[in-house]
C-alpha cells in the first residue's frame, strides 16, 4: 500500500477541492485559462526535477511510487504533482476571490 501513498495524496487533494468547482469556482469550465495558468510553471518545475534527478541531487524512494516513470526518469506521481497541486490552488484562489466579491462571478 505504501507505493500508492503519493497518488492517494494527489487524489485526496483533488477530492477535497472538487466541491469548490461545484460551488461555482468555474475553473474546470475554462480549460484554456487553467492551462495558461498551470502549464508554463509545471514545465519549468518538471525540467528542474529532471535536471536534479540526472545530476544526482535527489531521487524518489521506490517504496512510495508505483514505479511508472516518464522519459528521463521522472516518476509519474511527480509529474502529476505539478499539475494537481496548482489546479487545487487555482480552485481555492478562485473560490476565495469569488467569496470576497460577495459571490459575484467573474465572467472572463
PDB file as gemmi writes it, atoms N, CA and C in Angstrom:
CRYST1    1.000    1.000    1.000  90.00  90.00  90.00 P 1                      
ATOM      1  N   UNK A   1       0.822  -1.208   0.000  1.00  0.00           N  
ATOM      2  CA  UNK A   1       0.000   0.000   0.000  1.00  0.00           C  
ATOM      3  C   UNK A   1       0.863   1.268   0.000  1.00  0.00           C  
ATOM      4  N   UNK A   2       2.075   1.164   0.524  1.00  0.00           N  
ATOM      5  CA  UNK A   2       2.947   2.342   0.563  1.00  0.00           C  
ATOM      6  C   UNK A   2       3.176   2.947  -0.820  1.00  0.00           C  
ATOM      7  N   UNK A   3       3.260   2.090  -1.849  1.00  0.00           N  
ATOM      8  CA  UNK A   3       3.565   2.584  -3.198  1.00  0.00           C  
ATOM      9  C   UNK A   3       2.441   3.455  -3.774  1.00  0.00           C  
ATOM     10  N   UNK A   4       1.282   3.444  -3.143  1.00  0.00           N  
ATOM     11  CA  UNK A   4       0.160   4.267  -3.606  1.00  0.00           C  
ATOM     12  C   UNK A   4       0.024   5.591  -2.850  1.00  0.00           C  
ATOM     13  N   UNK A   5       0.858   5.805  -1.839  1.00  0.00           N  
ATOM     14  CA  UNK A   5       0.690   6.987  -0.988  1.00  0.00           C  
ATOM     15  C   UNK A   5       0.713   8.301  -1.764  1.00  0.00           C  
ATOM     16  N   UNK A   6       1.651   8.465  -2.648  1.00  0.00           N  
ATOM     17  CA  UNK A   6       1.778   9.717  -3.405  1.00  0.00           C  
ATOM     18  C   UNK A   6       0.527   9.938  -4.261  1.00  0.00           C  
ATOM     19  N   UNK A   7       0.102   8.896  -4.968  1.00  0.00           N  
ATOM     20  CA  UNK A   7      -1.100   9.016  -5.805  1.00  0.00           C  
ATOM     21  C   UNK A   7      -2.345   9.263  -4.961  1.00  0.00           C  
ATOM     22  N   UNK A   8      -2.440   8.606  -3.815  1.00  0.00           N  
ATOM     23  CA  UNK A   8      -3.596   8.804  -2.937  1.00  0.00           C  
ATOM     24  C   UNK A   8      -3.625  10.227  -2.387  1.00  0.00           C  
ATOM     25  N   UNK A   9      -2.473  10.770  -2.078  1.00  0.00           N  
ATOM     26  CA  UNK A   9      -2.403  12.150  -1.610  1.00  0.00           C  
ATOM     27  C   UNK A   9      -2.895  13.112  -2.695  1.00  0.00           C  
ATOM     28  N   UNK A  10      -2.475  12.896  -3.930  1.00  0.00           N  
ATOM     29  CA  UNK A  10      -2.919  13.746  -5.028  1.00  0.00           C  
ATOM     30  C   UNK A  10      -4.424  13.601  -5.258  1.00  0.00           C  
ATOM     31  N   UNK A  11      -4.918  12.370  -5.201  1.00  0.00           N  
ATOM     32  CA  UNK A  11      -6.361  12.144  -5.351  1.00  0.00           C  
ATOM     33  C   UNK A  11      -7.132  12.815  -4.227  1.00  0.00           C  
ATOM     34  N   UNK A  12      -6.594  12.762  -3.019  1.00  0.00           N  
ATOM     35  CA  UNK A  12      -7.233  13.418  -1.879  1.00  0.00           C  
ATOM     36  C   UNK A  12      -7.299  14.930  -2.067  1.00  0.00           C  
ATOM     37  N   UNK A  13      -6.232  15.512  -2.584  1.00  0.00           N  
ATOM     38  CA  UNK A  13      -6.229  16.956  -2.843  1.00  0.00           C  
ATOM     39  C   UNK A  13      -7.312  17.325  -3.848  1.00  0.00           C  
ATOM     40  N   UNK A  14      -7.431  16.534  -4.902  1.00  0.00           N  
ATOM     41  CA  UNK A  14      -8.477  16.796  -5.889  1.00  0.00           C  
ATOM     42  C   UNK A  14      -9.863  16.617  -5.283  1.00  0.00           C  
ATOM     43  N   UNK A  15     -10.030  15.583  -4.473  1.00  0.00           N  
ATOM     44  CA  UNK A  15     -11.336  15.316  -3.858  1.00  0.00           C  
ATOM     45  C   UNK A  15     -11.744  16.427  -2.891  1.00  0.00           C  
ATOM     46  N   UNK A  16     -10.789  16.938  -2.145  1.00  0.00           N  
ATOM     47  CA  UNK A  16     -11.090  17.994  -1.172  1.00  0.00           C  
ATOM     48  C   UNK A  16     -11.459  19.298  -1.863  1.00  0.00           C  
ATOM     49  N   UNK A  17     -10.834  19.580  -3.005  1.00  0.00           N  
ATOM     50  CA  UNK A  17     -11.110  20.844  -3.690  1.00  0.00           C  
ATOM     51  C   UNK A  17     -12.218  20.743  -4.741  1.00  0.00           C  
ATOM     52  N   UNK A  18     -12.643  19.551  -5.099  1.00  0.00           N  
ATOM     53  CA  UNK A  18     -13.708  19.405  -6.090  1.00  0.00           C  
ATOM     54  C   UNK A  18     -14.988  20.159  -5.706  1.00  0.00           C  
ATOM     55  N   UNK A  19     -15.404  20.142  -4.451  1.00  0.00           N  
ATOM     56  CA  UNK A  19     -16.603  20.917  -4.103  1.00  0.00           C  
ATOM     57  C   UNK A  19     -16.483  22.414  -4.409  1.00  0.00           C  
ATOM     58  N   UNK A  20     -15.278  22.930  -4.460  1.00  0.00           N  
ATOM     59  CA  UNK A  20     -15.100  24.343  -4.800  1.00  0.00           C  
ATOM     60  C   UNK A  20     -15.560  24.597  -6.238  1.00  0.00           C  
ATOM     61  N   UNK A  21     -15.271  23.670  -7.127  1.00  0.00           N  
ATOM     62  CA  UNK A  21     -15.734  23.798  -8.516  1.00  0.00           C  
ATOM     63  C   UNK A  21     -17.257  23.695  -8.563  1.00  0.00           C  
ATOM     64  N   UNK A  22     -17.786  22.774  -7.813  1.00  0.00           N  
ATOM     65  CA  UNK A  22     -19.236  22.569  -7.812  1.00  0.00           C  
ATOM     66  C   UNK A  22     -19.978  23.745  -7.187  1.00  0.00           C  
ATOM     67  N   UNK A  23     -19.278  24.527  -6.348  1.00  0.00           N  
ATOM     68  CA  UNK A  23     -19.913  25.684  -5.713  1.00  0.00           C  
ATOM     69  C   UNK A  23     -19.793  26.955  -6.551  1.00  0.00           C  
ATOM     70  N   UNK A  24     -19.183  26.836  -7.737  1.00  0.00           N  
ATOM     71  CA  UNK A  24     -19.170  27.983  -8.635  1.00  0.00           C  
ATOM     72  C   UNK A  24     -17.814  28.566  -8.975  1.00  0.00           C  
ATOM     73  N   UNK A  25     -16.727  27.880  -8.673  1.00  0.00           N  
ATOM     74  CA  UNK A  25     -15.403  28.428  -8.995  1.00  0.00           C  
ATOM     75  C   UNK A  25     -15.178  28.519 -10.508  1.00  0.00           C  
ATOM     76  N   UNK A  26     -15.785  27.620 -11.274  1.00  0.00           N  
ATOM     77  CA  UNK A  26     -15.725  27.621 -12.730  1.00  0.00           C  
ATOM     78  C   UNK A  26     -14.309  27.494 -13.294  1.00  0.00           C  
ATOM     79  N   UNK A  27     -13.460  26.786 -12.600  1.00  0.00           N  
ATOM     80  CA  UNK A  27     -12.085  26.589 -13.064  1.00  0.00           C  
ATOM     81  C   UNK A  27     -12.032  25.530 -14.150  1.00  0.00           C  
ATOM     82  N   UNK A  28     -12.673  24.398 -13.931  1.00  0.00           N  
ATOM     83  CA  UNK A  28     -12.661  23.331 -14.928  1.00  0.00           C  
ATOM     84  C   UNK A  28     -13.463  23.697 -16.165  1.00  0.00           C  
ATOM     85  N   UNK A  29     -14.354  24.642 -16.054  1.00  0.00           N  
ATOM     86  CA  UNK A  29     -15.167  25.067 -17.191  1.00  0.00           C  
ATOM     87  C   UNK A  29     -14.421  26.011 -18.126  1.00  0.00           C  
ATOM     88  N   UNK A  30     -13.228  26.422 -17.717  1.00  0.00           N  
ATOM     89  CA  UNK A  30     -12.388  27.304 -18.541  1.00  0.00           C  
ATOM     90  C   UNK A  30     -11.006  26.666 -18.703  1.00  0.00           C  
ATOM     91  N   UNK A  31     -10.920  25.552 -19.427  1.00  0.00           N  
ATOM     92  CA  UNK A  31      -9.657  24.814 -19.503  1.00  0.00           C  
ATOM     93  C   UNK A  31      -8.516  25.606 -20.142  1.00  0.00           C  
ATOM     94  N   UNK A  32      -8.814  26.461 -21.080  1.00  0.00           N  
ATOM     95  CA  UNK A  32      -7.751  27.266 -21.690  1.00  0.00           C  
ATOM     96  C   UNK A  32      -7.091  28.185 -20.675  1.00  0.00           C  
ATOM     97  N   UNK A  33      -7.907  28.838 -19.902  1.00  0.00           N  
ATOM     98  CA  UNK A  33      -7.386  29.741 -18.866  1.00  0.00           C  
ATOM     99  C   UNK A  33      -6.599  28.954 -17.810  1.00  0.00           C  
ATOM    100  N   UNK A  34      -7.130  27.806 -17.419  1.00  0.00           N  
ATOM    101  CA  UNK A  34      -6.438  26.962 -16.438  1.00  0.00           C  
ATOM    102  C   UNK A  34      -5.099  26.487 -16.993  1.00  0.00           C  
ATOM    103  N   UNK A  35      -5.091  26.071 -18.242  1.00  0.00           N  
ATOM    104  CA  UNK A  35      -3.848  25.630 -18.863  1.00  0.00           C  
ATOM    105  C   UNK A  35      -2.794  26.719 -18.928  1.00  0.00           C  
ATOM    106  N   UNK A  36      -3.232  27.936 -19.252  1.00  0.00           N  
ATOM    107  CA  UNK A  36      -2.278  29.065 -19.306  1.00  0.00           C  
ATOM    108  C   UNK A  36      -1.723  29.400 -17.927  1.00  0.00           C  
ATOM    109  N   UNK A  37      -2.470  29.106 -16.892  1.00  0.00           N  
ATOM    110  CA  UNK A  37      -2.003  29.376 -15.524  1.00  0.00           C  
ATOM    111  C   UNK A  37      -1.081  28.278 -15.010  1.00  0.00           C  
ATOM    112  N   UNK A  38      -1.350  27.042 -15.377  1.00  0.00           N  
ATOM    113  CA  UNK A  38      -0.659  25.904 -14.768  1.00  0.00           C  
ATOM    114  C   UNK A  38       0.493  25.369 -15.617  1.00  0.00           C  
ATOM    115  N   UNK A  39       0.297  25.215 -16.901  1.00  0.00           N  
ATOM    116  CA  UNK A  39       1.270  24.507 -17.728  1.00  0.00           C  
ATOM    117  C   UNK A  39       2.651  25.152 -17.824  1.00  0.00           C  
ATOM    118  N   UNK A  40       2.778  26.472 -17.973  1.00  0.00           N  
ATOM    119  CA  UNK A  40       4.135  27.033 -18.040  1.00  0.00           C  
ATOM    120  C   UNK A  40       4.946  26.797 -16.766  1.00  0.00           C  
ATOM    121  N   UNK A  41       4.303  26.946 -15.641  1.00  0.00           N  
ATOM    122  CA  UNK A  41       5.003  26.736 -14.371  1.00  0.00           C  
ATOM    123  C   UNK A  41       5.321  25.256 -14.191  1.00  0.00           C  
ATOM    124  N   UNK A  42       4.374  24.387 -14.549  1.00  0.00           N  
ATOM    125  CA  UNK A  42       4.609  22.949 -14.447  1.00  0.00           C  
ATOM    126  C   UNK A  42       5.800  22.542 -15.314  1.00  0.00           C  
ATOM    127  N   UNK A  43       5.900  23.097 -16.499  1.00  0.00           N  
ATOM    128  CA  UNK A  43       7.012  22.765 -17.398  1.00  0.00           C  
ATOM    129  C   UNK A  43       8.352  23.135 -16.783  1.00  0.00           C  
ATOM    130  N   UNK A  44       8.417  24.289 -16.150  1.00  0.00           N  
ATOM    131  CA  UNK A  44       9.665  24.716 -15.503  1.00  0.00           C  
ATOM    132  C   UNK A  44      10.052  23.752 -14.386  1.00  0.00           C  
ATOM    133  N   UNK A  45       9.096  23.388 -13.547  1.00  0.00           N  
ATOM    134  CA  UNK A  45       9.408  22.515 -12.423  1.00  0.00           C  
ATOM    135  C   UNK A  45       9.669  21.075 -12.854  1.00  0.00           C  
ATOM    136  N   UNK A  46       9.020  20.615 -13.908  1.00  0.00           N  
ATOM    137  CA  UNK A  46       9.329  19.281 -14.440  1.00  0.00           C  
ATOM    138  C   UNK A  46      10.773  19.264 -14.949  1.00  0.00           C  
ATOM    139  N   UNK A  47      11.158  20.301 -15.687  1.00  0.00           N  
ATOM    140  CA  UNK A  47      12.542  20.391 -16.176  1.00  0.00           C  
ATOM    141  C   UNK A  47      13.524  20.433 -15.008  1.00  0.00           C  
ATOM    142  N   UNK A  48      13.192  21.188 -13.986  1.00  0.00           N  
ATOM    143  CA  UNK A  48      14.040  21.298 -12.802  1.00  0.00           C  
ATOM    144  C   UNK A  48      14.204  19.922 -12.155  1.00  0.00           C  
ATOM    145  N   UNK A  49      13.117  19.197 -12.000  1.00  0.00           N  
ATOM    146  CA  UNK A  49      13.177  17.861 -11.416  1.00  0.00           C  
ATOM    147  C   UNK A  49      14.037  16.920 -12.248  1.00  0.00           C  
ATOM    148  N   UNK A  50      13.837  16.960 -13.558  1.00  0.00           N  
ATOM    149  CA  UNK A  50      14.611  16.076 -14.434  1.00  0.00           C  
ATOM    150  C   UNK A  50      16.103  16.371 -14.303  1.00  0.00           C  
ATOM    151  N   UNK A  51      16.463  17.635 -14.266  1.00  0.00           N  
ATOM    152  CA  UNK A  51      17.874  18.008 -14.097  1.00  0.00           C  
ATOM    153  C   UNK A  51      18.412  17.569 -12.739  1.00  0.00           C  
ATOM    154  N   UNK A  52      17.606  17.725 -11.693  1.00  0.00           N  
ATOM    155  CA  UNK A  52      18.037  17.323 -10.354  1.00  0.00           C  
ATOM    156  C   UNK A  52      18.214  15.809 -10.258  1.00  0.00           C  
ATOM    157  N   UNK A  53      17.330  15.062 -10.883  1.00  0.00           N  
ATOM    158  CA  UNK A  53      17.456  13.603 -10.887  1.00  0.00           C  
ATOM    159  C   UNK A  53      18.701  13.189 -11.661  1.00  0.00           C  
ATOM    160  N   UNK A  54      18.869  13.779 -12.842  1.00  0.00           N  
ATOM    161  CA  UNK A  54      20.027  13.445 -13.681  1.00  0.00           C  
ATOM    162  C   UNK A  54      21.335  13.808 -12.995  1.00  0.00           C  
ATOM    163  N   UNK A  55      21.345  14.898 -12.257  1.00  0.00           N  
ATOM    164  CA  UNK A  55      22.553  15.338 -11.568  1.00  0.00           C  
ATOM    165  C   UNK A  55      22.779  14.657 -10.235  1.00  0.00           C  
ATOM    166  N   UNK A  56      21.863  13.810  -9.834  1.00  0.00           N  
ATOM    167  CA  UNK A  56      22.018  13.100  -8.567  1.00  0.00           C  
ATOM    168  C   UNK A  56      21.676  13.930  -7.333  1.00  0.00           C  
ATOM    169  N   UNK A  57      21.031  15.078  -7.528  1.00  0.00           N  
ATOM    170  CA  UNK A  57      20.686  15.935  -6.392  1.00  0.00           C  
ATOM    171  C   UNK A  57      19.587  15.322  -5.542  1.00  0.00           C  
ATOM    172  N   UNK A  58      18.667  14.590  -6.174  1.00  0.00           N  
ATOM    173  CA  UNK A  58      17.664  13.857  -5.410  1.00  0.00           C  
ATOM    174  C   UNK A  58      17.120  12.697  -6.211  1.00  0.00           C  
ATOM    175  N   UNK A  59      16.419  11.861  -5.481  1.00  0.00           N  
ATOM    176  CA  UNK A  59      15.799  10.687  -6.082  1.00  0.00           C  
ATOM    177  C   UNK A  59      14.489  10.441  -5.350  1.00  0.00           C  
ATOM    178  N   UNK A  60      13.720   9.506  -5.866  1.00  0.00           N  
ATOM    179  CA  UNK A  60      12.431   9.172  -5.257  1.00  0.00           C  
ATOM    180  C   UNK A  60      12.496   7.770  -4.694  1.00  0.00           C  
ATOM    181  N   UNK A  61      12.034   7.624  -3.477  1.00  0.00           N  
ATOM    182  CA  UNK A  61      12.045   6.330  -2.811  1.00  0.00           C  
ATOM    183  C   UNK A  61      11.067   5.400  -3.527  1.00  0.00           C  
ATOM    184  N   UNK A  62      11.542   4.299  -4.071  1.00  0.00           N  
ATOM    185  CA  UNK A  62      10.658   3.394  -4.803  1.00  0.00           C  
ATOM    186  C   UNK A  62       9.536   2.811  -3.938  1.00  0.00           C  
ATOM    187  N   UNK A  63       9.690   2.894  -2.656  1.00  0.00           N  
ATOM    188  CA  UNK A  63       8.650   2.396  -1.758  1.00  0.00           C  
ATOM    189  C   UNK A  63       7.363   3.222  -1.877  1.00  0.00           C  
ATOM    190  N   UNK A  64       7.475   4.501  -2.258  1.00  0.00           N  
ATOM    191  CA  UNK A  64       6.328   5.410  -2.254  1.00  0.00           C  
ATOM    192  C   UNK A  64       5.827   5.805  -3.638  1.00  0.00           C  
ATOM    193  N   UNK A  65       6.357   5.195  -4.673  1.00  0.00           N  
ATOM    194  CA  UNK A  65       5.884   5.466  -6.026  1.00  0.00           C  
ATOM    195  C   UNK A  65       5.531   4.149  -6.698  1.00  0.00           C  
ATOM    196  N   UNK A  66       4.683   4.211  -7.729  1.00  0.00           N  
ATOM    197  CA  UNK A  66       4.224   2.972  -8.359  1.00  0.00           C  
ATOM    198  C   UNK A  66       5.252   2.373  -9.310  1.00  0.00           C  
ATOM    199  N   UNK A  67       6.281   3.127  -9.646  1.00  0.00           N  
ATOM    200  CA  UNK A  67       7.343   2.613 -10.499  1.00  0.00           C  
ATOM    201  C   UNK A  67       7.221   2.981 -11.961  1.00  0.00           C  
ATOM    202  N   UNK A  68       6.154   3.662 -12.320  1.00  0.00           N  
ATOM    203  CA  UNK A  68       5.989   4.112 -13.695  1.00  0.00           C  
ATOM    204  C   UNK A  68       6.698   5.448 -13.844  1.00  0.00           C  
ATOM    205  N   UNK A  69       7.662   5.494 -14.750  1.00  0.00           N  
ATOM    206  CA  UNK A  69       8.402   6.739 -14.947  1.00  0.00           C  
ATOM    207  C   UNK A  69       8.185   7.269 -16.351  1.00  0.00           C  
ATOM    208  N   UNK A  70       8.206   8.572 -16.449  1.00  0.00           N  
ATOM    209  CA  UNK A  70       8.141   9.254 -17.730  1.00  0.00           C  
ATOM    210  C   UNK A  70       9.558   9.336 -18.275  1.00  0.00           C  
ATOM    211  N   UNK A  71       9.725   9.807 -19.484  1.00  0.00           N  
ATOM    212  CA  UNK A  71      11.089   9.933 -20.012  1.00  0.00           C  
ATOM    213  C   UNK A  71      12.005  10.715 -19.059  1.00  0.00           C  
ATOM    214  N   UNK A  72      13.240  10.334 -19.055  1.00  0.00           N  
ATOM    215  CA  UNK A  72      14.285  10.956 -18.238  1.00  0.00           C  
ATOM    216  C   UNK A  72      14.095  10.705 -16.746  1.00  0.00           C  
ATOM    217  N   UNK A  73      13.505   9.570 -16.405  1.00  0.00           N  
ATOM    218  CA  UNK A  73      13.407   9.067 -15.023  1.00  0.00           C  
ATOM    219  C   UNK A  73      12.508   9.873 -14.103  1.00  0.00           C  
ATOM    220  N   UNK A  74      11.567  10.621 -14.630  1.00  0.00           N  
ATOM    221  CA  UNK A  74      10.639  11.377 -13.786  1.00  0.00           C  
ATOM    222  C   UNK A  74       9.469  10.474 -13.406  1.00  0.00           C  
ATOM    223  N   UNK A  75       9.275  10.237 -12.096  1.00  0.00           N  
ATOM    224  CA  UNK A  75       8.138   9.407 -11.683  1.00  0.00           C  
ATOM    225  C   UNK A  75       6.812  10.054 -12.092  1.00  0.00           C  
ATOM    226  N   UNK A  76       5.862   9.231 -12.487  1.00  0.00           N  
ATOM    227  CA  UNK A  76       4.547   9.717 -12.887  1.00  0.00           C  
ATOM    228  C   UNK A  76       3.931  10.597 -11.805  1.00  0.00           C  
ATOM    229  N   UNK A  77       4.064  10.166 -10.563  1.00  0.00           N  
ATOM    230  CA  UNK A  77       3.466  10.919  -9.458  1.00  0.00           C  
ATOM    231  C   UNK A  77       4.018  12.339  -9.370  1.00  0.00           C  
ATOM    232  N   UNK A  78       5.302  12.486  -9.641  1.00  0.00           N  
ATOM    233  CA  UNK A  78       5.910  13.813  -9.557  1.00  0.00           C  
ATOM    234  C   UNK A  78       5.396  14.717 -10.669  1.00  0.00           C  
ATOM    235  N   UNK A  79       5.241  14.177 -11.865  1.00  0.00           N  
ATOM    236  CA  UNK A  79       4.680  14.963 -12.970  1.00  0.00           C  
ATOM    237  C   UNK A  79       3.243  15.366 -12.647  1.00  0.00           C  
ATOM    238  N   UNK A  80       2.473  14.440 -12.100  1.00  0.00           N  
ATOM    239  CA  UNK A  80       1.094  14.753 -11.723  1.00  0.00           C  
ATOM    240  C   UNK A  80       1.033  15.807 -10.618  1.00  0.00           C  
ATOM    241  N   UNK A  81       1.992  15.758  -9.704  1.00  0.00           N  
ATOM    242  CA  UNK A  81       2.047  16.743  -8.625  1.00  0.00           C  
ATOM    243  C   UNK A  81       2.059  18.160  -9.186  1.00  0.00           C  
ATOM    244  N   UNK A  82       2.847  18.373 -10.244  1.00  0.00           N  
ATOM    245  CA  UNK A  82       2.983  19.712 -10.807  1.00  0.00           C  
ATOM    246  C   UNK A  82       1.747  20.158 -11.585  1.00  0.00           C  
ATOM    247  N   UNK A  83       0.807  19.264 -11.782  1.00  0.00           N  
ATOM    248  CA  UNK A  83      -0.480  19.617 -12.374  1.00  0.00           C  
ATOM    249  C   UNK A  83      -1.575  19.702 -11.309  1.00  0.00           C  
ATOM    250  N   UNK A  84      -1.644  18.686 -10.461  1.00  0.00           N  
ATOM    251  CA  UNK A  84      -2.734  18.594  -9.485  1.00  0.00           C  
ATOM    252  C   UNK A  84      -2.685  19.714  -8.449  1.00  0.00           C  
ATOM    253  N   UNK A  85      -1.545  19.939  -7.844  1.00  0.00           N  
ATOM    254  CA  UNK A  85      -1.460  20.929  -6.765  1.00  0.00           C  
ATOM    255  C   UNK A  85      -1.751  22.341  -7.280  1.00  0.00           C  
ATOM    256  N   UNK A  86      -1.210  22.763  -8.423  1.00  0.00           N  
ATOM    257  CA  UNK A  86      -1.598  24.080  -8.927  1.00  0.00           C  
ATOM    258  C   UNK A  86      -3.087  24.181  -9.274  1.00  0.00           C  
ATOM    259  N   UNK A  87      -3.680  23.124  -9.810  1.00  0.00           N  
ATOM    260  CA  UNK A  87      -5.112  23.159 -10.095  1.00  0.00           C  
ATOM    261  C   UNK A  87      -5.894  23.347  -8.802  1.00  0.00           C  
ATOM    262  N   UNK A  88      -5.511  22.629  -7.758  1.00  0.00           N  
ATOM    263  CA  UNK A  88      -6.175  22.787  -6.461  1.00  0.00           C  
ATOM    264  C   UNK A  88      -5.989  24.207  -5.923  1.00  0.00           C  
ATOM    265  N   UNK A  89      -4.807  24.773  -6.131  1.00  0.00           N  
ATOM    266  CA  UNK A  89      -4.555  26.142  -5.685  1.00  0.00           C  
ATOM    267  C   UNK A  89      -5.408  27.144  -6.462  1.00  0.00           C  
ATOM    268  N   UNK A  90      -5.537  26.947  -7.767  1.00  0.00           N  
ATOM    269  CA  UNK A  90      -6.361  27.846  -8.579  1.00  0.00           C  
ATOM    270  C   UNK A  90      -7.826  27.732  -8.155  1.00  0.00           C  
ATOM    271  N   UNK A  91      -8.294  26.517  -7.907  1.00  0.00           N  
ATOM    272  CA  UNK A  91      -9.661  26.340  -7.419  1.00  0.00           C  
ATOM    273  C   UNK A  91      -9.881  27.100  -6.112  1.00  0.00           C  
ATOM    274  N   UNK A  92      -8.941  26.970  -5.209  1.00  0.00           N  
ATOM    275  CA  UNK A  92      -9.052  27.661  -3.920  1.00  0.00           C  
ATOM    276  C   UNK A  92      -9.018  29.165  -4.111  1.00  0.00           C  
ATOM    277  N   UNK A  93      -8.090  29.652  -4.923  1.00  0.00           N  
ATOM    278  CA  UNK A  93      -7.972  31.085  -5.172  1.00  0.00           C  
ATOM    279  C   UNK A  93      -9.246  31.648  -5.788  1.00  0.00           C  
ATOM    280  N   UNK A  94      -9.753  30.974  -6.816  1.00  0.00           N  
ATOM    281  CA  UNK A  94     -10.969  31.460  -7.480  1.00  0.00           C  
ATOM    282  C   UNK A  94     -12.155  31.490  -6.525  1.00  0.00           C  
ATOM    283  N   UNK A  95     -12.246  30.511  -5.652  1.00  0.00           N  
ATOM    284  CA  UNK A  95     -13.345  30.484  -4.680  1.00  0.00           C  
ATOM    285  C   UNK A  95     -13.212  31.617  -3.675  1.00  0.00           C  
ATOM    286  N   UNK A  96     -12.020  31.816  -3.148  1.00  0.00           N  
ATOM    287  CA  UNK A  96     -11.806  32.909  -2.187  1.00  0.00           C  
ATOM    288  C   UNK A  96     -12.061  34.247  -2.855  1.00  0.00           C  
ATOM    289  N   UNK A  97     -11.599  34.407  -4.078  1.00  0.00           N  
ATOM    290  CA  UNK A  97     -11.812  35.660  -4.801  1.00  0.00           C  
ATOM    291  C   UNK A  97     -13.308  35.905  -5.028  1.00  0.00           C  
ATOM    292  N   UNK A  98     -14.034  34.867  -5.414  1.00  0.00           N  
ATOM    293  CA  UNK A  98     -15.469  34.995  -5.662  1.00  0.00           C  
ATOM    294  C   UNK A  98     -16.198  35.336  -4.369  1.00  0.00           C  
ATOM    295  N   UNK A  99     -15.837  34.693  -3.283  1.00  0.00           N  
ATOM    296  CA  UNK A  99     -16.489  34.963  -2.000  1.00  0.00           C  
ATOM    297  C   UNK A  99     -16.166  36.366  -1.483  1.00  0.00           C  
ATOM    298  N   UNK A 100     -14.956  36.841  -1.765  1.00  0.00           N  
ATOM    299  CA  UNK A 100     -14.591  38.189  -1.307  1.00  0.00           C  
ATOM    300  C   UNK A 100     -15.321  39.272  -2.099  1.00  0.00           C  
ATOM    301  N   UNK A 101     -15.834  38.894  -3.283  1.00  0.00           N  
ATOM    302  CA  UNK A 101     -16.648  39.827  -4.072  1.00  0.00           C  
ATOM    303  C   UNK A 101     -18.119  39.674  -3.747  1.00  0.00           C  
ATOM    304  N   UNK A 102     -18.432  38.918  -2.729  1.00  0.00           N  
ATOM    305  CA  UNK A 102     -19.821  38.734  -2.350  1.00  0.00           C  
ATOM    306  C   UNK A 102     -20.551  37.714  -3.198  1.00  0.00           C  
ATOM    307  N   UNK A 103     -19.806  36.744  -3.743  1.00  0.00           N  
ATOM    308  CA  UNK A 103     -20.416  35.682  -4.511  1.00  0.00           C  
ATOM    309  C   UNK A 103     -20.607  35.988  -5.980  1.00  0.00           C  
ATOM    310  N   UNK A 104     -20.213  37.170  -6.433  1.00  0.00           N  
ATOM    311  CA  UNK A 104     -20.363  37.513  -7.847  1.00  0.00           C  
ATOM    312  C   UNK A 104     -19.346  36.744  -8.669  1.00  0.00           C  
ATOM    313  N   UNK A 105     -19.762  36.294  -9.819  1.00  0.00           N  
ATOM    314  CA  UNK A 105     -18.867  35.549 -10.689  1.00  0.00           C  
ATOM    315  C   UNK A 105     -18.101  36.465 -11.612  1.00  0.00           C  
ATOM    316  N   UNK A 106     -16.863  36.092 -11.874  1.00  0.00           N  
ATOM    317  CA  UNK A 106     -16.042  36.781 -12.870  1.00  0.00           C  
ATOM    318  C   UNK A 106     -16.293  36.086 -14.198  1.00  0.00           C  
ATOM    319  N   UNK A 107     -16.806  36.775 -15.165  1.00  0.00           N  
ATOM    320  CA  UNK A 107     -17.210  36.166 -16.429  1.00  0.00           C  
ATOM    321  C   UNK A 107     -16.074  36.137 -17.464  1.00  0.00           C  
ATOM    322  N   UNK A 108     -14.837  36.413 -17.066  1.00  0.00           N  
ATOM    323  CA  UNK A 108     -13.723  36.347 -18.021  1.00  0.00           C  
ATOM    324  C   UNK A 108     -13.519  34.962 -18.524  1.00  0.00           C  
TER     325      UNK A 108                                                      
END                                                                             
